């Protein structure tokens, strides 16, 4: 039976987004944290859609362009909201989720060798995307032969693998 997509009004559209994401959470595992992850993301999708509809109505139905500062803030907010959602996804219980959230509130950071390496990768990423040499670097990279670009991507992937800490088994291997 179809949920009706977005053809049955706004409230039904928001409910469909929520229901779809809750089912996606259940698909990932039969735990309340997965259900909460799905509900959380469904709510975020519904809120995003409502805000987009509101912005379109305020702009008279036309596309409303955001200032670069607002666009950057929206990206930062989205990133952080999604990261909080991943805590729901990975926490084995709500008690563990509470522990993780309390750690964020107090900015408890365990500094390890891997933290330094991760920050180095992030710094290089920021420099390549936002720094003053970002555009010249992108232009130079795109002018490289495809094989050289492939080698560069492979080297980055291998470096990320070699410098990453050991982790749990990939979640989908349990199925």
N, C-alpha and C positions, 0 to 999 in steps of 0.2 A: 504494500500500500504506500503510495506516494505521500510525502508530508505536504506537498503543495508548493515547495520552493518559496518564491516571493510573490506568488499570484493571489494570495489570500489576505493581503493587508500587512501593515507594518508589524503589528503585535505577533501575528502568526510567523512572519519572517524571522523575527527575533527568537521566538520559541523554537523554530526549526533549526536555527544556528546553534542554539543551546543544546537541543536534543541530539543533533548530529555530533557535536563535540563530546557530549557525555557518552554516547555510544562509542566514539573513537577512544575515549578513555577506558571504557570497559574492554574494548578489543585489545588494549595493551596489557591488561591484567585484571584479575578479579580481586581488586583491593580498593578500599575507599579512597586511598590517595590518588589512584588513577581516575576514579569518578570525579573527585574534586578537581584534578588537573583538567579534565574535559569540560567540567562546568565553568571553571575559571576562564579557559580559553574561549568557550562559547559566549560567556558574558563579555569578554573583551571584544570579540567580533561583533556582538550586538551593539555594544557601546560605540565602537568605531563606525559601524553603519549608521547609527542614529546621528552621530556627530557629522558624518559626511552628508547625510540628507539635510540636516539643519543648515550646514554651510552652503549647500546648493540652493536651498530655499532663500537664504539671506542674500545670496548673490543673484537672485532672480532666475535661478535655474541654470545659469551659465557656470562655466568652470571658474572657480575662484583661486587665484594664485596666492600662495603663501609667501611671506618674506623668507629669505634664506635663514634668518635667525629662528623663525617659527618652525620651519622645516627641520632644522637641526635639532631643536628641542623636541619635536615630535619623534624623530628617530631615536634620540636618547631615551625618551620616555618609553617608547615601544621596546627597545632593547632591554631596559630594566624590568619592565612588566613581564616580558617573555622569560627572562632569567629567573624571576621569582616563580613563574610557572614551572620551570624545570626543577626547582626544589621540590614542588609537589610531586613531580613525576618520579624523581629519584629517591625520595624519602620512603623508607619501608613502613613508616607509621606516622600518625599525626604527632606523636610524642617526639620522634626524631625530627620532624618538620619544625616543631617548636624550638628544638635545640638549635637547628640551623638558622632559623629566623632571629633567635636571640643573639647568635653569633654575629649576624649581619648588623643588628642594632648597635652592638658594642664595637663593631669593626674589628673583631678578633681575626687576626690574620696569622696563619702559621707560615713563617718565612722559611722556605727550603731552597735547595738548589734549583728545583723545578720552578719555583715561583720566580726566581731571577731569570731563568731561561724564558718562561712564558712572558714576562714583562718585556724582555728583549724582543721577542717576536711581535708583541703588540706595538712596541715603539717603532720597529721597522715598518709594520703595517701602516701606522699613522703617518709616518714620514713619507711612505710611498703614495699614500692617498691624499694627504692634506698638506704636506710640507711644500715649501717654495719650489722644490725641484720635482714635484709630483707629475706635473704635465710633461716636462721634458723627458722624465724617466719613462712614463707611459708611451710617449711617442717613440722613443728609442727602442723600447721593448717590442712594440708592434711592428717595427721595421726589421726586426731580426727574422731570419728564416724560421719556418715552422718547426724544424727539427731542434733548433737552438731554444725556442720557446718551450718545447716539450721537455728538453733536458733541464731547463730552469725550473719548470713546474715539478718535475720528478725530484730534483734536488731539494726543493722546498718541502715536498711531501716526505721524503726520506729523513730530512732534518727534523721535521715535526715528529715523526715516528720515533727516531732515535732519542730525542730529548724529552719525549713525553714520559710521565711516570707510569708505572704499571697500573692497570685498572681492572675493574670487575669484567666478567664476561659480557660481551655484547648482549643487550637485553633481548634481542630477537632470537638468540641461540637457544633460549629456553623453550621455544615452541616446537 
